[in-house]
Amino acid sequence: MKKHHVSLLVLLLFLVTSCAQNSAQPPLEGEWIGHLPDKNSFNFKVSLEKLEGNRFHLVLTNGEMVMDRMVQSSDEDNIQFNLNNQLFLDLKYTQNEQALTGFISSGKYLYRVSLDQISNNKYESDWNPFVVNNGLQSDDIMLYTEWTESGNLVAYTFFGDQRFRGAWAEGFKKQGDTLLFTDGNSGLNFRAKLLKDTTELEILLTDVLITKTNLTHTTEGWEYSSDTVDQTQSSDTPEQLKDGWPIGNYKDFGMDPKHLDKLINDIHANKLENAHSVLIAKEGKLVFETYFNGHNANIPHDLRSASKSISSAVIGIAIDEGIIEGENQTLYDFIPDEYQHTKDSLKAKIRLKDLLTMSSGLDVNNLAEEGYYQNPGNSNSWLQTVLEAPMLHEPGTYFDYGSANPFLLGVCLNQRLDVPLKDYMHDKLFGPLGITHYVNQTDDTKETPYFGGGMLLTSRDLLKFGQLFLNKGEWNGKQIISKEWVAESFGKYGRLQDTRDKNEYGYLWWHDTYSVNGKDITTIEARGAGGQFIFILPELESVVVMTSGNFRNRKGNQPRDILQEYILPALAN
């Protein structure tokens, strides 16, 4: 077992609500620790059987029966269910009716699923709201409770399995000695009965109890344990899977193995922290693939802002198709009427191009900053909060990195579509790339994918996206994005002024330069907090993907060091 110590100081970094001590209620406040009775409680099997008309038999199990209901679709052509306004299924038959494909929606997550036909009219699929395919690695759980300055009791849940992005607690309601709240990410509900020395914690899916445990009050901090996963790694040829990736051996491309072997050894020796995956594609083939800390090829990873580059691609497809006339259209050509009151002489000049290049001029590091507009204490509407933020610069003149810019792009595209944005993204980008197992995080509507970041893709699928751009928009012989849009995306439109290196910036793509053997190597990169990177290296005909978990230790740029010290020497041998 691996053991980790999390101090109260570190835990406070997770908190959204300000902390205030309330001496009148000391037994209810503090840290409560315990264990889940079964780490596989959240591994669900979803079964759907068609009955007469639009009626279906829905069954969820996790080794035991969780849910057994007769439900009726609200759509005659597709399959759409709404369970307690918390769990939604939106599915369609494939052409041969061998599967049902679509989304399970819970909380802010849109889980892409495929239910395979197992008998006449009956379909099944696995689903885990924590987005892990092999059960939780740890049964440890902690609840932190506190009183806010406004006199409300709030709580935050932490799981020992650090592969899960984490719970985003919201919707607090206190009923006597019981506190009710919801994880805004996964949609799971929590019921915590806070007693003097113990807390009885229940976790529910809609109104159905999934698991429960007793937690003990502690003043000594939380030490959690995770099961050690045997992940013996090597630089051998990656496994051939049915995901569209042709496989190759790095030796056939003249790559130096000693640097890759050293990389693996240094990660296992913890000389490099919290590395989750490293993949390399060379000349269109997957030649190197490694996973660490319990991650594997089937677990979608939280990409944070690296998914901004995916958002840019979707906008490009919409422009290629004429849904959007071009990147020089103005923002307020798309903004709904109820928000047009925010328009002024400067905001009227904001173009989609300014949003794509982080040069809208909005106050994206303060009153239009992501943490600000996503905080319920500051905002009832993300869009209204962003649009009401002041302008600091003339649009297109100053490049200031902020998630509000791509967020607005998603709003704009959604206004022009006659299909849900989640379906458009799948039909035009993910589906053609053979990407079928992913999660789209939504904005505050809990319906529209959030273009500011937070998609979850597997590392192999993220590598496909990078390869698509290296191939000038083509994947497996099909032109998915126009060559022209790829070229425009890789342009250099200005330097980001609020970043350390003042990087040149494209359409939600970063530019950088590295040096190996006395030669400069230029890259185009997607970057996300914690160390989520796509490196596109045109000169070396290579794409590199790394995912990581360095969210609070200032090592989010570790993948850049790995590229410089290990991978480039191997590629440029």
N, C-alpha and C positions, 0 to 999 in steps of 0.2 A: 504494500500500500504506500502511495506517496502522500506525505502530509504537508499541509500548507497552513501558515498562520496569517489570518487577516485581522489587523488591528482595527479598533473603532475609528481611528483617524482615516484609514483607507475606505472603510465602509461609508463614511460620511460623504465621500466624493460621489457616491451613487445617488445621494438624496436629492430630490427635486424641491421638497418643501423645507423651508428654513427651520432650524432647530431652536426650541425654547424649553427650558426646564420648567416643570410644573410640580412644585413640592407637594401640592395637594393630592397628587395621584402617583406616588412613586412606584407602587406595585405593578402598574400597567406599563411602565416605561423601561426600555432597555433592550438587552439581547436575550433571545430565547433560542436554544439549540436542541436538535433532536435528529431522528432518523426516519426515513421513509420505510414502511414495512416491505415494499417490493419495488425495486428499481425498474421493473418492466411494466409498472401500472399505466404508463402513458404510451405504450406500444399498442395501438388500436388496430383491429381488423374491422374494416368497414364493409358491410355486405348490403347489397341493394337488390331486391327482387321485384320485378314488375308484376303487378296484379291487373285487374280490369280497369280500363279507362286510364286516368292519370294517377291511380293509386299505386303505392309502392310499400314494400315491407323493408324497413330500415333496421339493421342490427349492428351494434357496436360491441365488440368484445375485447378484452385484454387478458385472456386466459379464463376470465369469468364474464358473465353477461353484464354489460354496462348499460345498454339502451336497446329496447325492443319496441318499435313503434310502427303503426300504420300511418303513412303520411300521404299527402296529395300534392302533386306538382301544381304550381301556380301558372305554369306555361304548358300549352298543349303540344308544342313541337319539341321543346327541350325539357330538361328535368331540373326544376328549381324548388327548393325547400327552404323554409325559414323556421328554425326551432328556437322559440323564446326570444326572437330578435337578437340572438347571440351566435348561433351556429347556422351557416348557410351552405347549401350545396347547389352548384350551378354546373350542370353536366350536359353533354351531348353524345349521341351515338356516333361512333365512327361509321364510315360508309358501309362496311361489311357487318356492322353491329357486333363485332367481336370484342368491343370495349366501350366503356363510357369514359370520356375525357372531359376535363374541365377543372373547376376549382372548389376546394373547401375553404370557406372563409370563416375565420374565428379571430376576434380581436382586430388588430391591424394587419394581420397576415392573410395573404391570398396564397394558399398552398396548391400548386399544380399537381393534379393526381390523374391516374388512369386506373379505372376499375376494369379488370379483365373478366371476360365471360368464363364462368366455371360450369355452367349448365344452362339449359334453356331459360332465358329471362332472368338469370341470376348473375351478379357481378360482384367482384371483391377487390379490395386493395388494402395495403398497409398505410397507416397514417400515424405520425407522431408529432404532436403540436410543438415539441421542443426541437424538432428537425434533426434527430439522431436516429440512426437505423438499427442500433444494436443495444437499446436500453441505456439507462443512465449509468455512468461510470461510478457514481457515488450515491449512497443513500443518505448522505448528510444534508441537512437543511437548517437554515437559520432565519429567524424573524427578528427584525429590529423595529421597535415601536417608539414613538415619541409624541409629545404634545407640541403643536405648532403655536406660534405667537397669537393666532386667532382663537386658541382654545380648543382646537380639534385634535383628536387622536388619529395618527396615521401610522402605517406599517409598511415595511419593505421586506420582501422575501428573497433569500439568496440560496442557490442550490450548489452543492459540492461539485457537480459536474460543470466545469468551466467552459465546455463546448457550447452550451446554451447561451444565447446572447444576454439573457437576464430578464427578470420580470420588471415591468414598468407599472407600478402600482397606481391605481386611480379609483375614483368612485367610492370613497370611504363613507361608510354609514355605521354609526355606533348604536347598538340596541342593547341597553343594559351593560352587561360585562362582555358582550360579543361585538367584535369589529368585522364588518363585511367590506370586502374590496375585490377588485378585479385586476388581473394582469392585462394591461392594454395591448401587449404584444400577442400573446397566445390566446387571449380571451378566457382563460381559466379563471374560475371564481374561487375566492378564499373566504373561509369563515373561521375566525380566531376567537375562541372563548378564553379571555384573559383572566386568570385566577391569581391568587397570591404568589404561589411558587411554581405554577405550571400554566401552560397554554395548550388548550385542545384545538388543534389545527385540522381543518377539513379542506380538501381541494375538490372542486366540482367542475364538470363540463356541463354548461347551462345549469340545470337544476339537479343533475345526477351526480351523486357522490362517487369519486374515483378512488380516493385514498384518504386516510386520516392518521394522525400521529399525535403524541404528546411531546411538548417541548419544555425544557427546563430553563429557568432563569439563570443567567450567568453574568458575572462582572469581570471575567478573565479573558474576554475576547473569544474569537471563534477559530478553532483549529479543525479544518475539514480534511477528509481523506478521500482519495480517488483510487480505484482499482488500477493496478499497473497493467497495461496492455502490451502484449508481446508484439513489437513491430520491428522485427529484424529487417533492416533495409540494406539494399545494395544498389549499385549503379547498373544492374543487368537490364536487359530488354524489358520494357513495361508489358503488363498483361494485355492481351488482345481482348477487348470488350466490344459489344455490339452498339457502339456509340458514334461510329463514323470516323474514328481516329485511325489512320494507318500507323502501324508501329514500326520502329526502326531501332537499331543498336547504335549507340553513340560512337562506337569504334569505327563504324562504316563511314563516319563523317569526319574522321581525323581528330576527334575530341580527346583531350588528355584526361585519363581516368583518375589520376592521383588527386586532382583538385576536387572532383566530385566525391571521391571516397573520403577525403579530409572533411568536406562539408558535412557529410553524414556523421562522421565520428565526432565532430565538434558540436553538432546539435545534440547527439546522445550524451555527450559529456557536459552539457549545459553551458558550454562556452558561448553559444548562441541561444538566446532565451525565447521560449514560447513560439518556436517555429511550428507551423501546422502542416504546410505542404510546400514542396518545391517541384515544379514541372518545367521541362524544356521541350520545345518543338524546334526541329531543325529541318529546313527545306521541306516543310509540310508534313513531317512525321513526328510523332511523339517518341522521344528517345530517352527521356529521363523522368522518373516519377517517384516521389517519396512522400510519405505521410508520417506525422509524429503526434505525440500527445493524444492518442485515441482517435484522431481524424482518419478518414479513409476516402476512397474514390466516390462513395455514395452519399456522403454527408454534405449538403449545401452549406457554404460558409457565408457568414455575414460579411458583405463586401464594403460596408460603410460607403464612403464617397467614391470608391472605385467604380460603383455602378452609375455615377454621373456620366461616364463615357458611354455607357449603354443607353442612357437617356438621350444623349446627343445623337446616337445612331438612329433611334426611333424617330426623332425629329427629322433627320435626313431622309429617312424612308418616306415620311409624310410629305416632304417637299418633292422628292422624286415622283411621287404619285399625284402631285397637284392638290393635295388636301390642304396644304399650306402653300401659298404662292411663292414664298421665298423668305430668306432670313432677314431681308430688309423691311418686312412688314413690322408695324409697330405693335407694342404690347397691348395697347388699348383697342386695337382692332378685334381682340379676342375676349377681353375682360367682360364678364356678365354685367348687365345693366345695373344691378343693385350695388355694384362696386365702382361704377363710373364716377361717382362723386369724389373719388380720391385723385382723379386726374388733375394735373396742373400743367403749367407751360413746360416744365422740364420733364416731367414724367411722360408727357405726350410724345416726347422724342425717343423714348426707349424702344429699341428694335429687338427682334429676336436675336439678331447677331450680337447685341450687347449682352444679352442674357447668356448666350453661348460662350462668350469670351470673358465673363465675369467683369463687365464694364458698364453695368446698368447705371451706376452712380448712386444707387440706393444705399442707405445706412446699414449695410449687411453685417457689420461687426457690432451692432448695438441694437437698435429698435427693429431691425429686420434680420437679426441673427437667429440661427436655427434654434438654439436653446431658449431664446426669448419667445419666439412665436409659437413654439411647441409647448410652452409652459401654460397649463390651464389658468394659472393665477394671473397671467398677463394677457391672455388671448382667448376669446370665444370663437374666433375664426382665424385660421392661419392666413388665409388670403387677405382678409381685411386688415389684419395687423401688419402684414408685409407692405400692402399698398398704402397704408397710412403712415408708414415710416418716412422720415424726411429724405430728401435728396442731398447728397454731399458734393456731387460732381456732375458736370455735363456728361450725358450718356456717351459712351464710346471713347472717353478721354483718359479714364483712370481705372486700372485693373485691380480690383479688390475682391479676393476670394470669399465667396459666401454661398451657402446652400439655397438661399432665397431665389437666386437667379435660375437654376434649373427647376426648382419647385414651380416657378411661374411658367416655365416652358411646358411642364406637364399639364397645368391648368389650361394653357392656350390650346394645346393639341386636343385635349378632352372636349373642349367647346366645339371643335370642328368635326368630330367623329360621329357617325351614326351607329356605331357599335361601341360596347364598353372598351375603355382603353386597355384593360387587361387582355381582352380577346385580340385586339389589334396588335399588341406587342407580341403575343404568341403566334398569331397567324403570319405576321410579316417578318419576325426576327427569330424568336426562339424555336418555333416549329421547324422552319427551314434549316436551322442549324442542328436539328435533332436534339434540342434541349427540352426535356420533358419533366424533369424533377427539379423544381426550383420554387422559391417563395418571393412574392412581390409584397413589400411593405406598402401600406396605403397612407394617404394623408389623413387629416382629421375627419374626412367624410367616411372613412373606413370602406370606401368603394373604389376610389381612384388611386392607382399606383403613384407613389411618391417619387418624383424625379430627382429629389435632392440627395438621395442615397439610401442604402439599407436593403437592397435586393440581396437574396441569398442564392448563390449558384455553386455547383460543385467545381472543384479546381479544374477538372478536365473540360467542363463546359466554359469556364472562364477563359481557358486557353484557346478554345475554339473561337471565341469572340475576338481575341487578339489576332489569331491566324486569319480571320475574316478580313481584318483591316490590313494586315501584311499582304494579303492576296488582292488588295484593292477592291474589296467588296464581294469577292467570290468565295464560295465554299462548295466543295465537291461538284464543281462544274456549273453551279448555279449562281447567277449574279443577284445577290440579296440586297446590296446597297450599291448605288452607282459609283463608278470610279471618280466621278467629279466630286461627289460628297466626301469621299475618303480624302481626296486631295485637299479640299477646303478644310476638313476637320483637322488635318495635320499642318495647316498654315500656322504662321507665327504672327499674332495680331498685337501683342504687347507683352509687357512684363508684369507679373503679379507683384504688387507693391507691398503687400502685407505678408510676404513669405521671406524666409531667411535668404534664399538664394536668388530672389527676384527672377524666377524661372520665366522663360517665354511660354506663351500659352496659346493653344489652339481652340477648337470648339469642344470644350470640356476635356481636353487632353493636355498633359504636361510635356514639356521638352526638357531634356537634360543631356549632358555630355560626360562620358567617362573616359579613362585612359588605360590602355593595356599595351604593354610592350612598346611604349613610346608613341602609340597611335591613339588618336581621339576616336571614340565610338559614340555616335549620336543615338539617342533613344527617344521614342514617343511613349508616354506612360499614362496609365490609369492609376490613381493613387487613392487609398482609403485609410482612415485612421486605424491605428493598431498594427499596421503593416500589411495591408492588402494591395498588391501591385500586379499590374500587367506591364511588362517591358517589351516593347516592339523594337527590334534591332534590324532595320532593313539591310545594312551593310553585311551582316552576318547571316541573313535569311533565317532569323531565329525569333522565337517568342518565348518569354520566360514568365511564369506565373508563380507568385508566392503569396501564401496566406499566413497570418500570424495572430497572436493574442496579446500584443504589447500595447494595451490601451491606457495604462496608468503609470508607466515606468519611463516615459520619454525615450523609448526605443522603437517607436513606430517606423523609423527610417532604417531599421536593421536590414530589410531586404535590399536596400541600395548598397549597403556594405557587403552583403553576400554576393550581389552581382559583381561588384568591383573586385573582391578578393578571391572568389572561388569560381564563379561561372564564366566571366569573361576570359580569364586565363585558360579555362578548359575549351571554350568556343574558339578563341583566337590563337590556338596552339600552332 
